[in-house]
Amino acid sequence: MRFQSEVFMKIKVLDKNNIFDVDYCDNLLSQIRGWMFRINYKKDGLLFDFKRVKRVDLHTLFVFDRLDFVWVDSERKVIEIKKNVDNFKFRLKGIEARYLLELKSSKDLEQNDTLLF
């Protein structure tokens, strides 16, 4: 089983100039690893596809950078954003979402923005 999908994606925010260069995490191993143990990661972030809507709780154990977390629904609309989350936090209560973005910076991304990917 592979850690990371072979798919690299660009995500565009509708009606804005933001484009995020992310790795696509579509399997259990890549989703478990997430940002853990990554140092000097060259991409803007990771996109998790859970294949269905589910509650997504997080932790930032063994994550050495502050990150922005973006929960996205099945229609690819931003539901919730948590910015500049401290590293080494044991648990972040999440919400129900189909996708999750872990980003170095969510720039001017806002709730209800629509993502294209």
Secondary structure by P-SEA (a helix, b strand, c coil): ccccccbbbbbbccccccccbbbbbccaaaaaacccccccccccbbbbbcccccbbbbbbccccbbbbbbbbccccccccccccccccccccccccccbbbbccccccccccccccc
